[in-house]
Amino acid sequence: MDGRKSQEDLIAKAVVDAAFKVHRRLGPGLLERVYEACLAYELESAGFRVERQVPVPIVYGELSFDEGFRLDLLIEDTIVIELKAAEKSHPLWQAQLISYLKLTRKRIGFLINFHSPLFKQGIQRFAV
């Protein structure tokens, strides 16, 4: 296993552990921004560099513009996290995360819906 992959796996495990901890402590039913702040806190407390609401520019040919796309969380400039707090999942969320991964040239992302009663039902890992 190369160094980049093992580092990604280490960060990914920390993301899952921290998200589980937040879900266990807060449960479903709060606003997305509450989960975002708490998850960022947990990961920062574990020693990871966390960026919140990271702008994602669109580059099209020679045109580059920022039209409001934002990553919820970017961990160690490596893993993208898209957070939700909704009763029903939507396939568009998966497409959104995959687009973010492609636009940022990141390999791994997580889609986490904190509204799920069981944590394992609300988390999905994606790799491109």
Backbone atoms as SQL, in Angstrom:
CREATE TABLE atoms (id INTEGER PRIMARY KEY, chain TEXT, resi INTEGER, resn TEXT, atom TEXT, x REAL, y REAL, z REAL);
INSERT INTO atoms VALUES
  (1, 'A', 1, 'MET', 'N', 0.849, -1.175, 0.000),
  (2, 'A', 1, 'MET', 'CA', 0.000, 0.000, 0.000),
  (3, 'A', 1, 'MET', 'C', 0.898, 1.243, 0.000),
  (4, 'A', 2, 'ASP', 'N', 0.629, 2.163, -0.941),
  (5, 'A', 2, 'ASP', 'CA', 1.483, 3.348, -0.997),
  (6, 'A', 2, 'ASP', 'C', 1.117, 4.334, 0.112),
  (7, 'A', 3, 'GLY', 'N', 2.002, 5.297, 0.344),
  (8, 'A', 3, 'GLY', 'CA', 1.835, 6.252, 1.442),
  (9, 'A', 3, 'GLY', 'C', 0.578, 7.086, 1.340),
  (10, 'A', 4, 'ARG', 'N', 0.241, 7.522, 0.108),
  (11, 'A', 4, 'ARG', 'CA', -0.956, 8.350, -0.067),
  (12, 'A', 4, 'ARG', 'C', -2.223, 7.577, 0.305),
  (13, 'A', 5, 'LYS', 'N', -2.290, 6.329, -0.167),
  (14, 'A', 5, 'LYS', 'CA', -3.474, 5.521, 0.122),
  (15, 'A', 5, 'LYS', 'C', -3.598, 5.238, 1.614),
  (16, 'A', 6, 'SER', 'N', -2.501, 4.937, 2.283),
  (17, 'A', 6, 'SER', 'CA', -2.584, 4.655, 3.716),
  (18, 'A', 6, 'SER', 'C', -2.955, 5.922, 4.494),
  (19, 'A', 7, 'GLN', 'N', -2.478, 7.091, 4.047),
  (20, 'A', 7, 'GLN', 'CA', -2.851, 8.353, 4.687),
  (21, 'A', 7, 'GLN', 'C', -4.341, 8.629, 4.476),
  (22, 'A', 8, 'GLU', 'N', -4.823, 8.400, 3.257),
  (23, 'A', 8, 'GLU', 'CA', -6.250, 8.572, 2.973),
  (24, 'A', 8, 'GLU', 'C', -7.084, 7.649, 3.845),
  (25, 'A', 9, 'ASP', 'N', -6.654, 6.403, 3.991),
  (26, 'A', 9, 'ASP', 'CA', -7.391, 5.443, 4.813),
  (27, 'A', 9, 'ASP', 'C', -7.415, 5.863, 6.280),
  (28, 'A', 10, 'LEU', 'N', -6.312, 6.392, 6.759),
  (29, 'A', 10, 'LEU', 'CA', -6.237, 6.882, 8.140),
  (30, 'A', 10, 'LEU', 'C', -7.221, 8.042, 8.360),
  (31, 'A', 11, 'ILE', 'N', -7.237, 8.969, 7.420),
  (32, 'A', 11, 'ILE', 'CA', -8.143, 10.116, 7.528),
  (33, 'A', 11, 'ILE', 'C', -9.592, 9.644, 7.411),
  (34, 'A', 12, 'ALA', 'N', -9.847, 8.744, 6.458),
  (35, 'A', 12, 'ALA', 'CA', -11.206, 8.231, 6.253),
  (36, 'A', 12, 'ALA', 'C', -11.727, 7.542, 7.518),
  (37, 'A', 13, 'LYS', 'N', -10.887, 6.755, 8.171),
  (38, 'A', 13, 'LYS', 'CA', -11.301, 6.097, 9.416),
  (39, 'A', 13, 'LYS', 'C', -11.614, 7.135, 10.485),
  (40, 'A', 14, 'ALA', 'N', -10.803, 8.172, 10.578),
  (41, 'A', 14, 'ALA', 'CA', -11.047, 9.229, 11.563),
  (42, 'A', 14, 'ALA', 'C', -12.358, 9.953, 11.273),
  (43, 'A', 15, 'VAL', 'N', -12.676, 10.160, 9.994),
  (44, 'A', 15, 'VAL', 'CA', -13.934, 10.804, 9.611),
  (45, 'A', 15, 'VAL', 'C', -15.115, 9.962, 10.077),
  (46, 'A', 16, 'VAL', 'N', -15.063, 8.669, 9.802),
  (47, 'A', 16, 'VAL', 'CA', -16.156, 7.770, 10.193),
  (48, 'A', 16, 'VAL', 'C', -16.301, 7.749, 11.719),
  (49, 'A', 17, 'ASP', 'N', -15.199, 7.629, 12.422),
  (50, 'A', 17, 'ASP', 'CA', -15.245, 7.599, 13.890),
  (51, 'A', 17, 'ASP', 'C', -15.820, 8.892, 14.463),
  (52, 'A', 18, 'ALA', 'N', -15.370, 10.032, 13.930),
  (53, 'A', 18, 'ALA', 'CA', -15.843, 11.327, 14.430),
  (54, 'A', 18, 'ALA', 'C', -17.322, 11.530, 14.106),
  (55, 'A', 19, 'ALA', 'N', -17.729, 11.156, 12.903),
  (56, 'A', 19, 'ALA', 'CA', -19.141, 11.311, 12.519),
  (57, 'A', 19, 'ALA', 'C', -20.029, 10.413, 13.376),
  (58, 'A', 20, 'PHE', 'N', -19.562, 9.204, 13.648),
  (59, 'A', 20, 'PHE', 'CA', -20.323, 8.298, 14.514),
  (60, 'A', 20, 'PHE', 'C', -20.486, 8.914, 15.908),
  (61, 'A', 21, 'LYS', 'N', -19.414, 9.488, 16.421),
  (62, 'A', 21, 'LYS', 'CA', -19.446, 10.109, 17.745),
  (63, 'A', 21, 'LYS', 'C', -20.453, 11.267, 17.778),
  (64, 'A', 22, 'VAL', 'N', -20.432, 12.110, 16.744),
  (65, 'A', 22, 'VAL', 'CA', -21.368, 13.233, 16.662),
  (66, 'A', 22, 'VAL', 'C', -22.801, 12.713, 16.578),
  (67, 'A', 23, 'HIS', 'N', -23.035, 11.711, 15.746),
  (68, 'A', 23, 'HIS', 'CA', -24.385, 11.158, 15.591),
  (69, 'A', 23, 'HIS', 'C', -24.866, 10.554, 16.907),
  (70, 'A', 24, 'ARG', 'N', -23.983, 9.839, 17.592),
  (71, 'A', 24, 'ARG', 'CA', -24.361, 9.211, 18.863),
  (72, 'A', 24, 'ARG', 'C', -24.710, 10.261, 19.911),
  (73, 'A', 25, 'ARG', 'N', -23.938, 11.337, 19.962),
  (74, 'A', 25, 'ARG', 'CA', -24.166, 12.371, 20.976),
  (75, 'A', 25, 'ARG', 'C', -25.363, 13.262, 20.673),
  (76, 'A', 26, 'LEU', 'N', -25.547, 13.626, 19.412),
  (77, 'A', 26, 'LEU', 'CA', -26.603, 14.586, 19.064),
  (78, 'A', 26, 'LEU', 'C', -27.871, 13.938, 18.544),
  (79, 'A', 27, 'GLY', 'N', -27.735, 12.784, 17.891),
  (80, 'A', 27, 'GLY', 'CA', -28.897, 12.143, 17.291),
  (81, 'A', 27, 'GLY', 'C', -29.392, 12.924, 16.092),
  (82, 'A', 28, 'PRO', 'N', -30.435, 12.422, 15.436),
  (83, 'A', 28, 'PRO', 'CA', -30.997, 13.111, 14.275),
  (84, 'A', 28, 'PRO', 'C', -31.884, 14.288, 14.691),
  (85, 'A', 29, 'GLY', 'N', -32.162, 15.161, 13.721),
  (86, 'A', 29, 'GLY', 'CA', -33.163, 16.202, 13.955),
  (87, 'A', 29, 'GLY', 'C', -32.654, 17.624, 14.065),
  (88, 'A', 30, 'LEU', 'N', -31.337, 17.828, 14.008),
  (89, 'A', 30, 'LEU', 'CA', -30.799, 19.182, 14.105),
  (90, 'A', 30, 'LEU', 'C', -30.476, 19.719, 12.715),
  (91, 'A', 31, 'LEU', 'N', -30.084, 20.970, 12.650),
  (92, 'A', 31, 'LEU', 'CA', -29.730, 21.582, 11.383),
  (93, 'A', 31, 'LEU', 'C', -28.358, 21.107, 10.911),
  (94, 'A', 32, 'GLU', 'N', -28.192, 21.084, 9.601),
  (95, 'A', 32, 'GLU', 'CA', -26.944, 20.631, 8.996),
  (96, 'A', 32, 'GLU', 'C', -25.733, 21.394, 9.539),
  (97, 'A', 33, 'ARG', 'N', -25.861, 22.690, 9.718),
  (98, 'A', 33, 'ARG', 'CA', -24.711, 23.491, 10.164),
  (99, 'A', 33, 'ARG', 'C', -24.265, 23.122, 11.580),
  (100, 'A', 34, 'VAL', 'N', -25.172, 22.603, 12.403),
  (101, 'A', 34, 'VAL', 'CA', -24.811, 22.141, 13.746),
  (102, 'A', 34, 'VAL', 'C', -23.903, 20.913, 13.632),
  (103, 'A', 35, 'TYR', 'N', -24.302, 19.965, 12.782),
  (104, 'A', 35, 'TYR', 'CA', -23.483, 18.769, 12.577),
  (105, 'A', 35, 'TYR', 'C', -22.135, 19.128, 11.960),
  (106, 'A', 36, 'GLU', 'N', -22.143, 20.088, 11.046),
  (107, 'A', 36, 'GLU', 'CA', -20.897, 20.522, 10.410),
  (108, 'A', 36, 'GLU', 'C', -19.926, 21.074, 11.456),
  (109, 'A', 37, 'ALA', 'N', -20.409, 21.946, 12.318),
  (110, 'A', 37, 'ALA', 'CA', -19.546, 22.539, 13.346),
  (111, 'A', 37, 'ALA', 'C', -19.024, 21.476, 14.308),
  (112, 'A', 38, 'CYS', 'N', -19.890, 20.558, 14.714),
  (113, 'A', 38, 'CYS', 'CA', -19.484, 19.525, 15.672),
  (114, 'A', 38, 'CYS', 'C', -18.519, 18.518, 15.053),
  (115, 'A', 39, 'LEU', 'N', -18.758, 18.139, 13.801),
  (116, 'A', 39, 'LEU', 'CA', -17.850, 17.215, 13.129),
  (117, 'A', 39, 'LEU', 'C', -16.492, 17.875, 12.912),
  (118, 'A', 40, 'ALA', 'N', -16.481, 19.136, 12.513),
  (119, 'A', 40, 'ALA', 'CA', -15.218, 19.864, 12.355),
  (120, 'A', 40, 'ALA', 'C', -14.474, 19.913, 13.680),
  (121, 'A', 41, 'TYR', 'N', -15.187, 20.180, 14.753),
  (122, 'A', 41, 'TYR', 'CA', -14.578, 20.222, 16.093),
  (123, 'A', 41, 'TYR', 'C', -13.935, 18.881, 16.454),
  (124, 'A', 42, 'GLU', 'N', -14.668, 17.790, 16.226),
  (125, 'A', 42, 'GLU', 'CA', -14.149, 16.456, 16.553),
  (126, 'A', 42, 'GLU', 'C', -12.880, 16.150, 15.756),
  (127, 'A', 43, 'LEU', 'N', -12.886, 16.465, 14.482),
  (128, 'A', 43, 'LEU', 'CA', -11.722, 16.174, 13.643),
  (129, 'A', 43, 'LEU', 'C', -10.544, 17.081, 13.986),
  (130, 'A', 44, 'GLU', 'N', -10.811, 18.342, 14.253),
  (131, 'A', 44, 'GLU', 'CA', -9.738, 19.250, 14.678),
  (132, 'A', 44, 'GLU', 'C', -9.151, 18.810, 16.018),
  (133, 'A', 45, 'SER', 'N', -10.005, 18.354, 16.915),
  (134, 'A', 45, 'SER', 'CA', -9.542, 17.864, 18.221),
  (135, 'A', 45, 'SER', 'C', -8.662, 16.627, 18.078),
  (136, 'A', 46, 'ALA', 'N', -8.878, 15.871, 17.012),
  (137, 'A', 46, 'ALA', 'CA', -8.070, 14.683, 16.739),
  (138, 'A', 46, 'ALA', 'C', -6.782, 15.040, 15.990),
  (139, 'A', 47, 'GLY', 'N', -6.579, 16.323, 15.728),
  (140, 'A', 47, 'GLY', 'CA', -5.335, 16.770, 15.108),
  (141, 'A', 47, 'GLY', 'C', -5.367, 16.950, 13.605),
  (142, 'A', 48, 'PHE', 'N', -6.548, 16.897, 13.003),
  (143, 'A', 48, 'PHE', 'CA', -6.656, 17.053, 11.557),
  (144, 'A', 48, 'PHE', 'C', -6.940, 18.504, 11.174),
  (145, 'A', 49, 'ARG', 'N', -6.431, 18.898, 10.009),
  (146, 'A', 49, 'ARG', 'CA', -6.710, 20.227, 9.464),
  (147, 'A', 49, 'ARG', 'C', -8.060, 20.155, 8.752),
  (148, 'A', 50, 'VAL', 'N', -8.977, 21.015, 9.172),
  (149, 'A', 50, 'VAL', 'CA', -10.334, 21.001, 8.641),
  (150, 'A', 50, 'VAL', 'C', -10.670, 22.375, 8.075),
  (151, 'A', 51, 'GLU', 'N', -11.187, 22.384, 6.851),
  (152, 'A', 51, 'GLU', 'CA', -11.672, 23.618, 6.246),
  (153, 'A', 51, 'GLU', 'C', -13.174, 23.475, 6.055),
  (154, 'A', 52, 'ARG', 'N', -13.892, 24.548, 6.392),
  (155, 'A', 52, 'ARG', 'CA', -15.353, 24.537, 6.268),
  (156, 'A', 52, 'ARG', 'C', -15.789, 25.473, 5.144),
  (157, 'A', 53, 'GLN', 'N', -16.840, 25.072, 4.448),
  (158, 'A', 53, 'GLN', 'CA', -17.451, 25.881, 3.390),
  (159, 'A', 53, 'GLN', 'C', -16.403, 26.367, 2.384),
  (160, 'A', 54, 'VAL', 'N', -15.676, 25.416, 1.820),
  (161, 'A', 54, 'VAL', 'CA', -14.595, 25.709, 0.879),
  (162, 'A', 54, 'VAL', 'C', -15.181, 25.988, -0.506),
  (163, 'A', 55, 'PRO', 'N', -14.887, 27.163, -1.073),
  (164, 'A', 55, 'PRO', 'CA', -15.389, 27.472, -2.419),
  (165, 'A', 55, 'PRO', 'C', -14.803, 26.520, -3.461),
  (166, 'A', 56, 'VAL', 'N', -15.632, 26.127, -4.418),
  (167, 'A', 56, 'VAL', 'CA', -15.202, 25.256, -5.510),
  (168, 'A', 56, 'VAL', 'C', -15.375, 26.032, -6.814),
  (169, 'A', 57, 'PRO', 'N', -14.282, 26.523, -7.382),
  (170, 'A', 57, 'PRO', 'CA', -14.402, 27.266, -8.641),
  (171, 'A', 57, 'PRO', 'C', -14.694, 26.325, -9.803),
  (172, 'A', 58, 'ILE', 'N', -15.359, 26.850, -10.799),
  (173, 'A', 58, 'ILE', 'CA', -15.634, 26.121, -12.025),
  (174, 'A', 58, 'ILE', 'C', -14.668, 26.644, -13.083),
  (175, 'A', 59, 'VAL', 'N', -13.967, 25.735, -13.737),
  (176, 'A', 59, 'VAL', 'CA', -13.062, 26.113, -14.815),
  (177, 'A', 59, 'VAL', 'C', -13.602, 25.483, -16.089),
  (178, 'A', 60, 'TYR', 'N', -13.862, 26.334, -17.051),
  (179, 'A', 60, 'TYR', 'CA', -14.400, 25.886, -18.326),
  (180, 'A', 60, 'TYR', 'C', -13.598, 26.574, -19.422),
  (181, 'A', 61, 'GLY', 'N', -12.688, 25.828, -20.034),
  (182, 'A', 61, 'GLY', 'CA', -11.791, 26.444, -21.008),
  (183, 'A', 61, 'GLY', 'C', -10.925, 27.482, -20.310),
  (184, 'A', 62, 'GLU', 'N', -10.947, 28.697, -20.815),
  (185, 'A', 62, 'GLU', 'CA', -10.183, 29.786, -20.203),
  (186, 'A', 62, 'GLU', 'C', -11.007, 30.549, -19.168),
  (187, 'A', 63, 'LEU', 'N', -12.260, 30.152, -19.007),
  (188, 'A', 63, 'LEU', 'CA', -13.165, 30.811, -18.067),
  (189, 'A', 63, 'LEU', 'C', -13.078, 30.144, -16.696),
  (190, 'A', 64, 'SER', 'N', -12.961, 30.957, -15.665),
  (191, 'A', 64, 'SER', 'CA', -12.962, 30.436, -14.296),
  (192, 'A', 64, 'SER', 'C', -13.884, 31.319, -13.470),
  (193, 'A', 65, 'PHE', 'N', -14.811, 30.685, -12.756),
  (194, 'A', 65, 'PHE', 'CA', -15.749, 31.467, -11.959),
  (195, 'A', 65, 'PHE', 'C', -16.215, 30.692, -10.747),
  (196, 'A', 66, 'ASP', 'N', -16.639, 31.431, -9.737),
  (197, 'A', 66, 'ASP', 'CA', -17.161, 30.839, -8.509),
  (198, 'A', 66, 'ASP', 'C', -18.650, 31.147, -8.458),
  (199, 'A', 67, 'GLU', 'N', -19.448, 30.138, -8.640),
  (200, 'A', 67, 'GLU', 'CA', -20.905, 30.336, -8.668),
  (201, 'A', 67, 'GLU', 'C', -21.599, 29.754, -7.440),
  (202, 'A', 68, 'GLY', 'N', -20.912, 29.777, -6.313),
  (203, 'A', 68, 'GLY', 'CA', -21.570, 29.390, -5.083),
  (204, 'A', 68, 'GLY', 'C', -21.457, 27.940, -4.675),
  (205, 'A', 69, 'PHE', 'N', -20.701, 27.130, -5.420),
  (206, 'A', 69, 'PHE', 'CA', -20.485, 25.766, -4.976),
  (207, 'A', 69, 'PHE', 'C', -19.526, 25.792, -3.791),
  (208, 'A', 70, 'ARG', 'N', -19.862, 25.062, -2.738),
  (209, 'A', 70, 'ARG', 'CA', -19.019, 25.021, -1.550),
  (210, 'A', 70, 'ARG', 'C', -19.008, 23.610, -0.969),
  (211, 'A', 71, 'LEU', 'N', -17.787, 23.159, -0.636),
  (212, 'A', 71, 'LEU', 'CA', -17.651, 21.890, 0.069),
  (213, 'A', 71, 'LEU', 'C', -18.021, 22.145, 1.520),
  (214, 'A', 72, 'ASP', 'N', -18.797, 21.259, 2.125),
  (215, 'A', 72, 'ASP', 'CA', -19.104, 21.427, 3.547),
  (216, 'A', 72, 'ASP', 'C', -17.824, 21.340, 4.366),
  (217, 'A', 73, 'LEU', 'N', -17.063, 20.262, 4.167),
  (218, 'A', 73, 'LEU', 'CA', -15.800, 20.082, 4.889),
  (219, 'A', 73, 'LEU', 'C', -14.753, 19.497, 3.955),
  (220, 'A', 74, 'LEU', 'N', -13.521, 19.954, 4.129),
  (221, 'A', 74, 'LEU', 'CA', -12.368, 19.386, 3.434),
  (222, 'A', 74, 'LEU', 'C', -11.348, 19.048, 4.512),
  (223, 'A', 75, 'ILE', 'N', -10.986, 17.779, 4.603),
  (224, 'A', 75, 'ILE', 'CA', -10.100, 17.302, 5.659),
  (225, 'A', 75, 'ILE', 'C', -8.703, 17.053, 5.079),
  (226, 'A', 76, 'GLU', 'N', -7.712, 17.715, 5.678),
  (227, 'A', 76, 'GLU', 'CA', -6.311, 17.546, 5.285),
  (228, 'A', 76, 'GLU', 'C', -6.101, 17.719, 3.779),
  (229, 'A', 77, 'ASP', 'N', -6.906, 18.589, 3.159),
  (230, 'A', 77, 'ASP', 'CA', -6.827, 18.833, 1.716),
  (231, 'A', 77, 'ASP', 'C', -6.897, 17.525, 0.929),
  (232, 'A', 78, 'THR', 'N', -7.592, 16.529, 1.506),
  (233, 'A', 78, 'THR', 'CA', -7.621, 15.190, 0.918),
  (234, 'A', 78, 'THR', 'C', -9.025, 14.628, 0.762),
  (235, 'A', 79, 'ILE', 'N', -9.840, 14.730, 1.794),
  (236, 'A', 79, 'ILE', 'CA', -11.156, 14.080, 1.794),
  (237, 'A', 79, 'ILE', 'C', -12.266, 15.131, 1.870),
  (238, 'A', 80, 'VAL', 'N', -13.235, 14.985, 0.969),
  (239, 'A', 80, 'VAL', 'CA', -14.382, 15.885, 0.881),
  (240, 'A', 80, 'VAL', 'C', -15.544, 15.263, 1.651),
  (241, 'A', 81, 'ILE', 'N', -16.209, 16.083, 2.459),
  (242, 'A', 81, 'ILE', 'CA', -17.388, 15.607, 3.191),
  (243, 'A', 81, 'ILE', 'C', -18.566, 16.503, 2.845),
  (244, 'A', 82, 'GLU', 'N', -19.630, 15.874, 2.377),
  (245, 'A', 82, 'GLU', 'CA', -20.884, 16.568, 2.095),
  (246, 'A', 82, 'GLU', 'C', -21.880, 16.120, 3.154),
  (247, 'A', 83, 'LEU', 'N', -22.415, 17.071, 3.896),
  (248, 'A', 83, 'LEU', 'CA', -23.318, 16.764, 5.000),
  (249, 'A', 83, 'LEU', 'C', -24.760, 17.087, 4.641),
  (250, 'A', 84, 'LYS', 'N', -25.651, 16.282, 5.177),
  (251, 'A', 84, 'LYS', 'CA', -27.091, 16.494, 5.018),
  (252, 'A', 84, 'LYS', 'C', -27.760, 16.226, 6.362),
  (253, 'A', 85, 'ALA', 'N', -28.940, 16.784, 6.512),
  (254, 'A', 85, 'ALA', 'CA', -29.765, 16.523, 7.689),
  (255, 'A', 85, 'ALA', 'C', -31.215, 16.520, 7.211),
  (256, 'A', 86, 'ALA', 'N', -31.539, 15.507, 6.417),
  (257, 'A', 86, 'ALA', 'CA', -32.856, 15.438, 5.795),
  (258, 'A', 86, 'ALA', 'C', -33.476, 14.073, 6.025),
  (259, 'A', 87, 'GLU', 'N', -34.799, 14.068, 6.071),
  (260, 'A', 87, 'GLU', 'CA', -35.519, 12.832, 6.344),
  (261, 'A', 87, 'GLU', 'C', -35.338, 11.793, 5.246),
  (262, 'A', 88, 'LYS', 'N', -35.368, 12.245, 3.983),
  (263, 'A', 88, 'LYS', 'CA', -35.245, 11.314, 2.859),
  (264, 'A', 88, 'LYS', 'C', -33.990, 11.631, 2.062),
  (265, 'A', 89, 'SER', 'N', -33.295, 10.571, 1.674),
  (266, 'A', 89, 'SER', 'CA', -32.100, 10.701, 0.842),
  (267, 'A', 89, 'SER', 'C', -32.514, 11.031, -0.586),
  (268, 'A', 90, 'HIS', 'N', -31.632, 11.693, -1.306),
  (269, 'A', 90, 'HIS', 'CA', -31.910, 12.047, -2.695),
  (270, 'A', 90, 'HIS', 'C', -30.704, 11.674, -3.555),
  (271, 'A', 91, 'PRO', 'N', -30.928, 11.011, -4.700),
  (272, 'A', 91, 'PRO', 'CA', -29.813, 10.610, -5.576),
  (273, 'A', 91, 'PRO', 'C', -28.966, 11.799, -6.052),
  (274, 'A', 92, 'LEU', 'N', -29.546, 12.972, -6.101),
  (275, 'A', 92, 'LEU', 'CA', -28.816, 14.167, -6.512),
  (276, 'A', 92, 'LEU', 'C', -27.627, 14.433, -5.588),
  (277, 'A', 93, 'TRP', 'N', -27.745, 14.071, -4.312),
  (278, 'A', 93, 'TRP', 'CA', -26.650, 14.289, -3.361),
  (279, 'A', 93, 'TRP', 'C', -25.401, 13.513, -3.773),
  (280, 'A', 94, 'GLN', 'N', -25.598, 12.291, -4.244),
  (281, 'A', 94, 'GLN', 'CA', -24.461, 11.481, -4.685),
  (282, 'A', 94, 'GLN', 'C', -23.788, 12.129, -5.896),
  (283, 'A', 95, 'ALA', 'N', -24.603, 12.577, -6.849),
  (284, 'A', 95, 'ALA', 'CA', -24.070, 13.253, -8.034),
  (285, 'A', 95, 'ALA', 'C', -23.327, 14.522, -7.634),
  (286, 'A', 96, 'GLN', 'N', -23.861, 15.241, -6.664),
  (287, 'A', 96, 'GLN', 'CA', -23.227, 16.464, -6.175),
  (288, 'A', 96, 'GLN', 'C', -21.841, 16.156, -5.613),
  (289, 'A', 97, 'LEU', 'N', -21.742, 15.147, -4.766),
  (290, 'A', 97, 'LEU', 'CA', -20.458, 14.790, -4.171),
  (291, 'A', 97, 'LEU', 'C', -19.466, 14.321, -5.233),
  (292, 'A', 98, 'ILE', 'N', -19.908, 13.500, -6.151),
  (293, 'A', 98, 'ILE', 'CA', -19.020, 13.029, -7.216),
  (294, 'A', 98, 'ILE', 'C', -18.525, 14.209, -8.059),
  (295, 'A', 99, 'SER', 'N', -19.401, 15.160, -8.345),
  (296, 'A', 99, 'SER', 'CA', -18.986, 16.363, -9.083),
  (297, 'A', 99, 'SER', 'C', -17.948, 17.146, -8.289),
  (298, 'A', 100, 'TYR', 'N', -18.160, 17.291, -6.980),
  (299, 'A', 100, 'TYR', 'CA', -17.187, 17.999, -6.144),
  (300, 'A', 100, 'TYR', 'C', -15.830, 17.301, -6.171),
  (301, 'A', 101, 'LEU', 'N', -15.846, 15.978, -6.120),
  (302, 'A', 101, 'LEU', 'CA', -14.585, 15.229, -6.159),
  (303, 'A', 101, 'LEU', 'C', -13.853, 15.476, -7.479),
  (304, 'A', 102, 'LYS', 'N', -14.592, 15.455, -8.574),
  (305, 'A', 102, 'LYS', 'CA', -13.979, 15.677, -9.876),
  (306, 'A', 102, 'LYS', 'C', -13.461, 17.110, -10.007),
  (307, 'A', 103, 'LEU', 'N', -14.262, 18.082, -9.574),
  (308, 'A', 103, 'LEU', 'CA', -13.862, 19.486, -9.696),
  (309, 'A', 103, 'LEU', 'C', -12.639, 19.823, -8.847),
  (310, 'A', 104, 'THR', 'N', -12.523, 19.163, -7.696),
  (311, 'A', 104, 'THR', 'CA', -11.397, 19.454, -6.788),
  (312, 'A', 104, 'THR', 'C', -10.229, 18.492, -6.996),
  (313, 'A', 105, 'ARG', 'N', -10.432, 17.491, -7.840),
  (314, 'A', 105, 'ARG', 'CA', -9.414, 16.461, -8.101),
  (315, 'A', 105, 'ARG', 'C', -9.035, 15.709, -6.825),
  (316, 'A', 106, 'LYS', 'N', -10.031, 15.487, -5.986),
  (317, 'A', 106, 'LYS', 'CA', -9.849, 14.671, -4.780),
  (318, 'A', 106, 'LYS', 'C', -10.382, 13.278, -5.093),
  (319, 'A', 107, 'ARG', 'N', -9.843, 12.282, -4.427),
  (320, 'A', 107, 'ARG', 'CA', -10.222, 10.886, -4.693),
  (321, 'A', 107, 'ARG', 'C', -11.354, 10.371, -3.835),
  (322, 'A', 108, 'ILE', 'N', -11.411, 10.789, -2.573),
  (323, 'A', 108, 'ILE', 'CA', -12.342, 10.178, -1.618),
  (324, 'A', 108, 'ILE', 'C', -13.277, 11.226, -1.040),
  (325, 'A', 109, 'GLY', 'N', -14.536, 10.837, -0.925),
  (326, 'A', 109, 'GLY', 'CA', -15.526, 11.713, -0.316),
  (327, 'A', 109, 'GLY', 'C', -16.535, 10.911, 0.478),
  (328, 'A', 110, 'PHE', 'N', -17.151, 11.583, 1.418),
  (329, 'A', 110, 'PHE', 'CA', -18.216, 10.976, 2.221),
  (330, 'A', 110, 'PHE', 'C', -19.479, 11.812, 2.106),
  (331, 'A', 111, 'LEU', 'N', -20.599, 11.128, 1.957),
  (332, 'A', 111, 'LEU', 'CA', -21.909, 11.740, 2.034),
  (333, 'A', 111, 'LEU', 'C', -22.507, 11.248, 3.344),
  (334, 'A', 112, 'ILE', 'N', -22.784, 12.191, 4.253),
  (335, 'A', 112, 'ILE', 'CA', -23.273, 11.814, 5.571),
  (336, 'A', 112, 'ILE', 'C', -24.588, 12.527, 5.834),
  (337, 'A', 113, 'ASN', 'N', -25.641, 11.735, 6.039),
  (338, 'A', 113, 'ASN', 'CA', -26.949, 12.283, 6.385),
  (339, 'A', 113, 'ASN', 'C', -27.193, 11.999, 7.870),
  (340, 'A', 114, 'PHE', 'N', -27.100, 13.027, 8.676),
  (341, 'A', 114, 'PHE', 'CA', -27.238, 12.867, 10.120),
  (342, 'A', 114, 'PHE', 'C', -28.685, 12.647, 10.568),
  (343, 'A', 115, 'HIS', 'N', -29.623, 12.755, 9.659),
  (344, 'A', 115, 'HIS', 'CA', -31.020, 12.542, 10.058),
  (345, 'A', 115, 'HIS', 'C', -31.375, 11.060, 10.155),
  (346, 'A', 116, 'SER', 'N', -30.534, 10.192, 9.638),
  (347, 'A', 116, 'SER', 'CA', -30.803, 8.749, 9.696),
  (348, 'A', 116, 'SER', 'C', -30.809, 8.266, 11.139),
  (349, 'A', 117, 'PRO', 'N', -31.811, 7.471, 11.511),
  (350, 'A', 117, 'PRO', 'CA', -31.860, 6.952, 12.885),
  (351, 'A', 117, 'PRO', 'C', -30.647, 6.082, 13.221),
  (352, 'A', 118, 'LEU', 'N', -30.180, 5.276, 12.247),
  (353, 'A', 118, 'LEU', 'CA', -28.983, 4.459, 12.434),
  (354, 'A', 118, 'LEU', 'C', -27.848, 5.072, 11.624),
  (355, 'A', 119, 'PHE', 'N', -26.724, 5.293, 12.263),
  (356, 'A', 119, 'PHE', 'CA', -25.602, 5.956, 11.615),
  (357, 'A', 119, 'PHE', 'C', -25.189, 5.261, 10.324),
  (358, 'A', 120, 'LYS', 'N', -25.101, 3.927, 10.351),
  (359, 'A', 120, 'LYS', 'CA', -24.630, 3.198, 9.167),
  (360, 'A', 120, 'LYS', 'C', -25.543, 3.372, 7.959),
  (361, 'A', 121, 'GLN', 'N', -26.801, 3.739, 8.180),
  (362, 'A', 121, 'GLN', 'CA', -27.711, 3.998, 7.072),
  (363, 'A', 121, 'GLN', 'C', -27.497, 5.385, 6.465),
  (364, 'A', 122, 'GLY', 'N', -26.809, 6.250, 7.183),
  (365, 'A', 122, 'GLY', 'CA', -26.662, 7.631, 6.740),
  (366, 'A', 122, 'GLY', 'C', -25.293, 7.997, 6.210),
  (367, 'A', 123, 'ILE', 'N', -24.385, 7.038, 6.074),
  (368, 'A', 123, 'ILE', 'CA', -23.042, 7.366, 5.604),
  (369, 'A', 123, 'ILE', 'C', -22.690, 6.534, 4.370),
  (370, 'A', 124, 'GLN', 'N', -22.124, 7.222, 3.374),
  (371, 'A', 124, 'GLN', 'CA', -21.670, 6.557, 2.152),
  (372, 'A', 124, 'GLN', 'C', -20.285, 7.093, 1.801),
  (373, 'A', 125, 'ARG', 'N', -19.414, 6.187, 1.400),
  (374, 'A', 125, 'ARG', 'CA', -18.064, 6.565, 0.961),
  (375, 'A', 125, 'ARG', 'C', -17.988, 6.434, -0.549),
  (376, 'A', 126, 'PHE', 'N', -17.371, 7.417, -1.190),
  (377, 'A', 126, 'PHE', 'CA', -17.207, 7.415, -2.637),
  (378, 'A', 126, 'PHE', 'C', -15.739, 7.586, -2.971),
  (379, 'A', 127, 'ALA', 'N', -15.305, 6.939, -4.054),
  (380, 'A', 127, 'ALA', 'CA', -13.940, 7.107, -4.548),
  (381, 'A', 127, 'ALA', 'C', -14.017, 7.252, -6.069),
  (382, 'A', 128, 'VAL', 'N', -13.280, 8.209, -6.581),
  (383, 'A', 128, 'VAL', 'CA', -13.264, 8.409, -8.051),
  (384, 'A', 128, 'VAL', 'C', -11.842, 8.285, -8.560);
